[in-house]
Amino acid sequence: MIEDKDEEKDKIKELSEKAKENLKRNEELRRKSSKFQSVHPGEKFLWLFDPEKIQPVEQEFDGKKIQRFQYTIKDPNIGQEKYWIVSKRTSEQIDAFLMEGRNLLKIQRLGSGNDTRYNIFPA
């Protein structure tokens, strides 16, 4: 068993800076080409929300259909429109700011999986 771990360790190679740059570039290109915005744990974003383009959507989760909400967002620095689909709870937070006329919001993801939460603040 110890030998297996040693052999596995020998197969893992530290990536060069060039390799890390290439992988980061690929991730950024995949994000830019997608119509949908994903947020990784710990990430923070500043987004401009368009309240005229909110859509209710159904998604399947654990074999059940659940209600979600799709927002059209823009990064104010880039201007590219994307979609962000969120839960009812997150939608309530966003909508409270939109009702006040605040459509530029700071978003931070906390946790992952079923423990995902978002901190949402006006910019």
N, C-alpha and C positions, 0 to 999 in steps of 0.2 A: 504494500500500500504506500509506503514512504517513497519507494522508487517511482511509482506512478506520479506522485506529486512533483518529484524532482524532474521527471521527464517533461511534465506539463509546464513547469516553470521555465525549462530550457527552450520551449517552443514560443514563449511570450517574449517579444522583442520590443524594447523601448522605441517609440516613434521619433523620427528626426523632426526638427522644426519645420522643414519643408513638407513632410508628410502631414503634420498637424495642420499646417496652413491649407493644404489641399483639401483635407477633410472638412475644415471649417468653411472653406469656399463652397464646397459641394452642398453643405447644409444650408448656407445662405441662398444659393441658387434654387434649391428645392423650395425653400420658404417663399422666395420671390415669385416663383412660377405657380404656386398654389393659390386657388381662389379663397381658401379657408385659412384663417389665422389660428395657429396653435400657440399655446403658452406653456413653457416648461416651468417646473417648480423653481421659485426664487426669481424668475424673470419679472422685469418691470417694463411697462409700455406707456406711452402717451398716445391716446387715440381720439380722433374726432368722430363722433357718432352722428348718424343721419336718422333722426326719429321718424322721418317719412318713409323709411325703407325697412322697418321692423316687420318680421314675418314669424308667425307661429309655425313650428315644424314638429313632426313626430319623429322620434328616433327609437330604435329598438335597443333595449338594455336588459340583459339577463333574460331574454326571451319575452319581455313585455314591451309594449309600446308606451313611451312616456312623452309628455309635453315638454318641448324646449322652445327657445326663442332665438331667432337668427337676426343679428344686427349687422348692418353695413357700416364698416369702419374705415378710416383712413389714418395712416401715419402722417401727421402734419408736415413732416420733413420730406416725405417721399411722394405722397399724394395718391398712391395706388389704392384703389378700393378693394377690400377683402370682406369676407363674412366671418362672423364669430358667433358660434352657437353656444348658448349657456342655459343653465338650469333656471327653474322658477325663482329660486332665492336670489341668484345673481341678477336675474332680470329685474326683480323688484328694486334692488339697489341702484341699478343703472337708470331705471325708469324714474326713480325719485329725483335724481339729478336732472334728467331730461325734462321733467315737469317744471323744474325751476328755470329752465332755459339754459342749463349748463350742459353743453355737448362735447366739451374737451375734458376728457377724464384720464386720470392716472390709474393704471391697473397693475396690480402685483399678485402673482399666484403664490399661494401658500399650500404646502402639502402635495400629495399625489393620490391617484386612484380615487376611491370613495371618500377620502379625507381632504380632497381639494376644496379650497376656499379662495376667495379673491378679496383683496383690499381694494376698494374703489373710492377715489377721492376726486373732487373737482380740481382742475389744473389752475 
